[in-house]
């Protein structure tokens, strides 16, 4: 995802200025070390449940003040520093946008993504 292009496209919508006061972006990248034990990771295998992503997106779109949510994640094999997950949440106020990004991210990682870390 080209984040600058995605945001520019959102801003072109006729109702954007009237409804949006904050955009938060998450750009998850593959780490070269394991969260579990700090071991070196040479490759990451990722499997994304696209139906679960769509379901979660729809659920959070209905939260107060949320204008748009864009989620992009790909299945496959990734090297450290590769982009894995993009989330863009646009809404009216930070009190609405921040919790949606935080909770949606946690639920995506729990419900829609399976990963396997392979040694370096």
N, C-alpha and C positions, 0 to 999 in steps of 0.2 A: 504494500500500500504506500502510495505517496501521500504522506500526511498533509503536506502543504496544499496539494491539489484537492484532497478530500475536503479540507476545511474551506478552501476557496469555493468549491462547488456548493457546500452547505450555505455559504454566505450569499450565493446567488438566488436562493429561494426567496420568493416575494414576502413571506411572513417571517423570515429569519430575524430581522432587526427588531421586530415587535415582540419576539418570544425568547430570544437567547441573550443571556448575559455572561455565560461561561461555557467554555469547551475544555474538557479534560481528555487527555490522551494517554493511553498505556501502550508502550512498545516493549513487549517481552522478548528477550534475546536468550539464546542458548548459552549457558554458563560452561566454563572449562573445568568446573569443579562441582562435586556433588553436594547438595544441601545436606544430605543425610550424614556424610562422614568426611567431607572435604576431599575425597579421592579425585584424582584427575579424570576428566571426561573427554574422550576424543570424538565421540559422535553421540547424537541423541536421536532416537527413533520416536516419532510422534504419530499418534492416531487420533484424529479429530472426528467427533460425532456431530456432523453438520446439522442433523435434525435437532439435537439437544441445544446447539448454539442458537438456532432459529427460535426454539421454544423459549429459551432464557431471554433472548433479545425482546421478544414480544411481551413477555411478562414485565420486564423493567420499563418498557416504553409507556406503560400505563401508570407509572409512578407520578406523583404530583410534580409539575414543572419540567418534566423531561420532554424535549423537543425531538431528538433523534438519537439513535444508537447505531453505530456501525461496528461490526465485528468481522475480523478477517483472521483466519487461522488455517494452516495447511498441514496435511498429513505428509509424512515422508521422513527422510534421513537428513539431519542437519549437523553442521559443524559449529563449534563454539563461535559466538558472536553473530550467528545467523539470526535474522528476525523470525520469531515464532508466532506471536500473537499481537494483533493490533485491536485496540478498543477505543472508540471515540464516543464520548457522551456529551451531548449539547443540551443545555437547559437554561432555565431562567435565573436561578440563584445557586450559590455554592452550597447552601444548606440542602438543596435537592440533588445537585449533580455529584458532589463528593461521595455521599453514601451509596449512590447507585453504582458508580465506577468501582468502589471498593467491594461491595457485595457481589456484583456481577462477576468481577474478576475471580473472586474466591469460588463462586459456584461454577464458573467455566472450568477452572482447574480441577474441581472436584467431580463434576458431572459430565463434562464433555471432552476432556482431554486425557489420554493415557500416554505415558512416556516411559521409555526405557533408556537408561544411561549406559553407554558402552565405554569401556576403559580406553585411555589414550594409547 
